[in-house]
Amino acid sequence: MAEQKHKSIALSILGWVAVAAAIAAPISYLGLRQTVVNVTVTTLKKGRVEQTVSAISSGTVMAKVDSMVASEFMGKVIATPIQEGDRVTEGDVLVELNHTDLDAQVALAEANLRVGKIRLEQAKIGATINAEVAATQVSQTSAQLDQSQMDYTRIKALRDQKAVSQSDMDKAALALRVSRENKAAAVANQQQNLVREQEVKSTEAAVEQLGAALDVAKAARAKAFIRTPISGIVARRNVDVGESVSMGLPAAQVVQTDECYVEAPFDEANASQVRVGQTARINLDSYRGTDFKGTVTYIAPVVSLNPDLSRTMKVKIRVEEQQDKFVVGMSADVTIIVQEKENVLFAPTEALVRDEAGYVVENGRAVRRTVKVGVGNWATREILDGLKEGDVLITSLGIRELTDGVKVNVPNSPGQQ
C-alpha cells in the first residue's frame, strides 16, 4: 500500500510539472522574441541644397501697368468700339460719348478764327499801302522843299542885287513855306502809319486768341472720346451704349501683360534674408507641379500691420518665363531661394528629429546618430556632421516603436533584416 501511494504522489507531481512547462513555454518564447519594425529608408548622397523662405500666404499676379481709364467729361455713351479681351494700342477709342454740342462749339470757334484771319489780312494790306504812300509823299515833299529852298536862296541873292522885284521875293518865300508845310504833313502821315502797324499787331493777337479758343473747343470735344493711355488688353468695360458717364468714374480697365509680376506678403522675420535680385520659384494652381522662375525686384521699405496683428512686408517678383500662363488676378505661391549649395551631403528634412538627430540602419537595427545641419528647407537639409555619404537613413520617424537599437526591416529590401 505504501509503495502504491508513493507512486500516485510521484505521478501527480510529474503531471503538474508538465502543465507548468506547457504554460511557461509560450511565455518564455514571447519573452525571448525581439520586436521588428518595418521602416522606410533613403541612402544619403551629395547634391544641391537650398535655403528658402516662402510667402505666408498666396500672392497675386499683377500687370506691369494696370490703368483704370476714367472719363474727363459727363455725357451719354453713343458707341463702344472695343470689347473685353480686345488688344488695343495707345490712343485707341474705348468709349465714345455724345458730342453734338461740342461739335457746334468747335464749328463756331473755327468760323470766328476765319473772320479774324480775314481782318488781319485786311489790316496788313492797308498798313502796307499806307506805308508805301506815306514814304512816297515824304520823298516828294522833301524834293520840293529842297527845290524851294534853292529857289528862295537864288532869288534872295538877286533881290540883294536889285535884280528882281520884291514881289518875286515874296513868291519865293511863300513857295518855301508851302513846301515846308507839305513835308511836315507827309512826315506826320508817315508817323500815323506806325499806329496802323500797332493795329496790325493787335489784330494778330486777336487771331491768336481765336486760335486758342478753337484749341479749347477741340480739347473739350476730344474728352468725349475716352481713349486708352497705354497699349494692352481690355480687362473690363464698365459702361454700355445709352448709359450716362460721370466725370472721374472708370469707364474701362486696360492692362499690360507683357511683363507680369507677383506681389506676395512675407513675414517680417525674413526681412534680413530677402534681397533684390534673388531667384524665386512661382507655383500656380492652374499648373500644379510646375515651377516658374522669377526674380525679386522690389521689397517694401516698410512693414505692414495686418488686421490679424501679423506684420508682413510686400515683395514683388518679376515673372521670367512663360508669361502667357499668368493671368492678372491669379493666386500664386512664392518661394525665394536665399542661399544654395552644390555637391553637399543632404538628407530629407522629414528624416531628422528636430534637425538634431537621425536613425541609420546598421546590422539590421536602428542606430540613433546626433547630427549637425546647415542650410536647408522643408524638403532637404545639409548635413555637416554625424552622417556620411552612403548611410541608410530611416525616413519613417512617425513609427512609435522606432527607438535606438530596435530591430528593423525594410520591405522590398531583402538585404535589410
Secondary structure as GFF3:
##gff-version 3
##sequence-region A 1 417
A	DSSP	alpha_helix	2	32	.	.	.	ID=ss1
A	DSSP	beta_strand	36	38	.	.	.	ID=ss2
A	DSSP	beta_strand	41	43	.	.	.	ID=ss3
A	DSSP	beta_strand	45	54	.	.	.	ID=ss4
A	DSSP	beta_strand	59	62	.	.	.	ID=ss5
A	DSSP	beta_strand	65	70	.	.	.	ID=ss6
A	DSSP	beta_strand	75	79	.	.	.	ID=ss7
A	DSSP	beta_strand	87	88	.	.	.	ID=ss8
A	DSSP	beta_strand	93	97	.	.	.	ID=ss9
A	DSSP	alpha_helix	100	160	.	.	.	ID=ss10
A	DSSP	alpha_helix	166	222	.	.	.	ID=ss11
A	DSSP	beta_strand	225	227	.	.	.	ID=ss12
A	DSSP	beta_strand	232	237	.	.	.	ID=ss13
A	DSSP	beta_strand	244	245	.	.	.	ID=ss14
A	DSSP	beta_strand	250	256	.	.	.	ID=ss15
A	DSSP	beta_strand	261	267	.	.	.	ID=ss16
A	DSSP	three_ten_helix	268	270	.	.	.	ID=ss17
A	DSSP	beta_strand	279	284	.	.	.	ID=ss18
A	DSSP	three_ten_helix	285	287	.	.	.	ID=ss19
A	DSSP	beta_strand	292	299	.	.	.	ID=ss20
A	DSSP	beta_strand	304	305	.	.	.	ID=ss21
A	DSSP	beta_strand	311	319	.	.	.	ID=ss22
A	DSSP	three_ten_helix	323	325	.	.	.	ID=ss23
A	DSSP	beta_strand	331	348	.	.	.	ID=ss24
A	DSSP	three_ten_helix	349	351	.	.	.	ID=ss25
A	DSSP	beta_strand	357	362	.	.	.	ID=ss26
A	DSSP	beta_strand	365	370	.	.	.	ID=ss27
A	DSSP	beta_strand	372	376	.	.	.	ID=ss28
A	DSSP	beta_strand	380	385	.	.	.	ID=ss29
A	DSSP	beta_strand	392	394	.	.	.	ID=ss30
A	DSSP	beta_strand	407	409	.	.	.	ID=ss31
###
